[in-house]
Amino acid sequence: MRLWNGLPVYFFDEGHAAHLFKPLLDAGLEHYYLDRPPMRLDIEQPLDAVELTKSEADFRRSADYALRRLAQLPTPAGMIAAIKRAK
């Protein structure tokens, strides 16, 4: 929900599903993160609000890019209409 609300997201790892099934990671990066992987933090480093804030500009550029691409997609009603036309 943070992504869709324009808030930065940070991870420490790709996640258990990505370790078990690489195609799931690839699909998530392509379709959910739009080929711009989320920022991963080094678990060995302390969390520092000042350092996290420095990455805000990079996040904003990625978020703006994603929103422009997503705005081009059809609405749910448009998708349903396209499915009905394809029959």
PyRosetta script that sets phi, psi and omega in degrees:
from pyrosetta import init, pose_from_sequence

init()
pose = pose_from_sequence("MRLWNGLPVYFFDEGHAAHLFKPLLDAGLEHYYLDRPPMRLDIEQPLDAVELTKSEADFRRSADYALRRLAQLPTPAGMIAAIKRAK")
pose.set_psi(1, -28.6)
pose.set_omega(1, 179.3)
pose.set_phi(2, -61.5)
pose.set_psi(2, -41.8)
pose.set_omega(2, -179.7)
pose.set_phi(3, -59.0)
pose.set_psi(3, -48.0)
pose.set_omega(3, -176.4)
pose.set_phi(4, -70.3)
pose.set_psi(4, -19.0)
pose.set_omega(4, 176.5)
pose.set_phi(5, -97.7)
pose.set_psi(5, 10.6)
pose.set_omega(5, 175.6)
pose.set_phi(6, 74.0)
pose.set_psi(6, 23.8)
pose.set_omega(6, -179.8)
pose.set_phi(7, -107.2)
pose.set_psi(7, 142.8)
pose.set_omega(7, -178.5)
pose.set_phi(8, -64.2)
pose.set_psi(8, 150.9)
pose.set_omega(8, 177.7)
pose.set_phi(9, -126.5)
pose.set_psi(9, 136.8)
pose.set_omega(9, 179.6)
pose.set_phi(10, -127.0)
pose.set_psi(10, 144.0)
pose.set_omega(10, 177.6)
pose.set_phi(11, -130.0)
pose.set_psi(11, 157.8)
pose.set_omega(11, 174.1)
pose.set_phi(12, -100.7)
pose.set_psi(12, -15.8)
pose.set_omega(12, -174.3)
pose.set_phi(13, -156.4)
pose.set_psi(13, 164.2)
pose.set_omega(13, 178.3)
pose.set_phi(14, -70.5)
pose.set_psi(14, -21.5)
pose.set_omega(14, 178.6)
pose.set_phi(15, 105.6)
pose.set_psi(15, 157.9)
pose.set_omega(15, -174.7)
pose.set_phi(16, -63.9)
pose.set_psi(16, -38.5)
pose.set_omega(16, -178.5)
pose.set_phi(17, -64.7)
pose.set_psi(17, -36.6)
pose.set_omega(17, 179.6)
pose.set_phi(18, -66.5)
pose.set_psi(18, -33.8)
pose.set_omega(18, 178.7)
pose.set_phi(19, -72.6)
pose.set_psi(19, -29.7)
pose.set_omega(19, -177.4)
pose.set_phi(20, -87.1)
pose.set_psi(20, -29.4)
pose.set_omega(20, -172.1)
pose.set_phi(21, -147.0)
pose.set_psi(21, 87.8)
pose.set_omega(21, -175.2)
pose.set_phi(22, -54.9)
pose.set_psi(22, -37.7)
pose.set_omega(22, 178.0)
pose.set_phi(23, -58.5)
pose.set_psi(23, -29.7)
pose.set_omega(23, 177.2)
pose.set_phi(24, -66.2)
pose.set_psi(24, -42.5)
pose.set_omega(24, 176.6)
pose.set_phi(25, -61.1)
pose.set_psi(25, -47.8)
pose.set_omega(25, -178.8)
pose.set_phi(26, -60.2)
pose.set_psi(26, -44.0)
pose.set_omega(26, 179.7)
pose.set_phi(27, -65.1)
pose.set_psi(27, -40.8)
pose.set_omega(27, 178.8)
pose.set_phi(28, -63.3)
pose.set_psi(28, -43.2)
pose.set_omega(28, 179.0)
pose.set_phi(29, -64.7)
pose.set_psi(29, -40.4)
pose.set_omega(29, -178.2)
pose.set_phi(30, -71.4)
pose.set_psi(30, -46.9)
pose.set_omega(30, -170.0)
pose.set_phi(31, -97.6)
pose.set_psi(31, -31.6)
pose.set_omega(31, -178.1)
pose.set_phi(32, -94.8)
pose.set_psi(32, -45.7)
pose.set_omega(32, -179.5)
pose.set_phi(33, -94.6)
pose.set_psi(33, 1.0)
pose.set_omega(33, 175.3)
pose.set_phi(34, 53.9)
pose.set_psi(34, 48.4)
pose.set_omega(34, 176.2)
pose.set_phi(35, 65.2)
pose.set_psi(35, 15.6)
pose.set_omega(35, 176.9)
pose.set_phi(36, -122.9)
pose.set_psi(36, 94.4)
pose.set_omega(36, -173.4)
pose.set_phi(37, -60.4)
pose.set_psi(37, 145.2)
pose.set_omega(37, 178.5)
pose.set_phi(38, -67.4)
pose.set_psi(38, 158.3)
pose.set_omega(38, -179.3)
pose.set_phi(39, -68.9)
pose.set_psi(39, 132.1)
pose.set_omega(39, 174.7)
pose.set_phi(40, -109.5)
pose.set_psi(40, 133.3)
pose.set_omega(40, 179.8)
pose.set_phi(41, -95.2)
pose.set_psi(41, 152.8)
pose.set_omega(41, 177.0)
pose.set_phi(42, -82.2)
pose.set_psi(42, 117.7)
pose.set_omega(42, -177.7)
pose.set_phi(43, -62.2)
pose.set_psi(43, -21.3)
pose.set_omega(43, -178.6)
pose.set_phi(44, -80.1)
pose.set_psi(44, -15.2)
pose.set_omega(44, -176.9)
pose.set_phi(45, -99.0)
pose.set_psi(45, 144.3)
pose.set_omega(45, 177.2)
pose.set_phi(46, -68.6)
pose.set_psi(46, 149.0)
pose.set_omega(46, 175.3)
pose.set_phi(47, -71.9)
pose.set_psi(47, 133.4)
pose.set_omega(47, -177.1)
pose.set_phi(48, -135.7)
pose.set_psi(48, 115.6)
pose.set_omega(48, -176.3)
pose.set_phi(49, -58.5)
pose.set_psi(49, -39.1)
pose.set_omega(49, -179.9)
pose.set_phi(50, -63.2)
pose.set_psi(50, -44.5)
pose.set_omega(50, 179.5)
pose.set_phi(51, -65.7)
pose.set_psi(51, -40.4)
pose.set_omega(51, 178.7)
pose.set_phi(52, -63.8)
pose.set_psi(52, -37.3)
pose.set_omega(52, -179.8)
pose.set_phi(53, -64.7)
pose.set_psi(53, -30.7)
pose.set_omega(53, 179.7)
pose.set_phi(54, -62.4)
pose.set_psi(54, -26.6)
pose.set_omega(54, -178.5)
pose.set_phi(55, -85.9)
pose.set_psi(55, -0.9)
pose.set_omega(55, -176.1)
pose.set_phi(56, -61.5)
pose.set_psi(56, -39.2)
pose.set_omega(56, -179.1)
pose.set_phi(57, -63.7)
pose.set_psi(57, -41.8)
pose.set_omega(57, 177.3)
pose.set_phi(58, -62.9)
pose.set_psi(58, -42.6)
pose.set_omega(58, 178.4)
pose.set_phi(59, -62.0)
pose.set_psi(59, -44.5)
pose.set_omega(59, -177.4)
pose.set_phi(60, -60.7)
pose.set_psi(60, -41.8)
pose.set_omega(60, 178.3)
pose.set_phi(61, -61.8)
pose.set_psi(61, -44.6)
pose.set_omega(61, 179.2)
pose.set_phi(62, -65.2)
pose.set_psi(62, -41.8)
pose.set_omega(62, -179.5)
pose.set_phi(63, -65.1)
pose.set_psi(63, -42.2)
pose.set_omega(63, 179.0)
pose.set_phi(64, -62.6)
pose.set_psi(64, -42.2)
pose.set_omega(64, 177.6)
pose.set_phi(65, -60.4)
pose.set_psi(65, -47.2)
pose.set_omega(65, -179.1)
pose.set_phi(66, -62.5)
pose.set_psi(66, -44.1)
pose.set_omega(66, -178.8)
pose.set_phi(67, -64.0)
pose.set_psi(67, -37.6)
pose.set_omega(67, 177.1)
pose.set_phi(68, -63.7)
pose.set_psi(68, -43.2)
pose.set_omega(68, 179.3)
pose.set_phi(69, -67.1)
pose.set_psi(69, -43.2)
pose.set_omega(69, -178.2)
pose.set_phi(70, -67.4)
pose.set_psi(70, -31.2)
pose.set_omega(70, -180.0)
pose.set_phi(71, -65.2)
pose.set_psi(71, -19.8)
pose.set_omega(71, 179.7)
pose.set_phi(72, -82.2)
pose.set_psi(72, -12.7)
pose.set_omega(72, -178.7)
pose.set_phi(73, -75.1)
pose.set_psi(73, 152.1)
pose.set_omega(73, 177.9)
pose.set_phi(74, -68.8)
pose.set_psi(74, 155.5)
pose.set_omega(74, 175.5)
pose.set_phi(75, -71.9)
pose.set_psi(75, 165.9)
pose.set_omega(75, 175.6)
pose.set_phi(76, -55.1)
pose.set_psi(76, -41.7)
pose.set_omega(76, 178.3)
pose.set_phi(77, -63.0)
pose.set_psi(77, -39.1)
pose.set_omega(77, 178.3)
pose.set_phi(78, -65.0)
pose.set_psi(78, -38.2)
pose.set_omega(78, 178.3)
pose.set_phi(79, -66.8)
pose.set_psi(79, -42.4)
pose.set_omega(79, 178.8)
pose.set_phi(80, -62.2)
pose.set_psi(80, -43.2)
pose.set_omega(80, 178.7)
pose.set_phi(81, -61.8)
pose.set_psi(81, -40.8)
pose.set_omega(81, 179.0)
pose.set_phi(82, -65.1)
pose.set_psi(82, -39.3)
pose.set_omega(82, 178.2)
pose.set_phi(83, -64.7)
pose.set_psi(83, -42.7)
pose.set_omega(83, 179.6)
pose.set_phi(84, -63.9)
pose.set_psi(84, -38.1)
pose.set_omega(84, 179.6)
pose.set_phi(85, -68.0)
pose.set_psi(85, -30.6)
pose.set_omega(85, -175.6)
pose.set_phi(86, -74.6)
pose.set_psi(86, -14.9)
pose.set_omega(86, -177.6)
pose.set_phi(87, -68.9)
pose.dump_pdb("model.pdb")
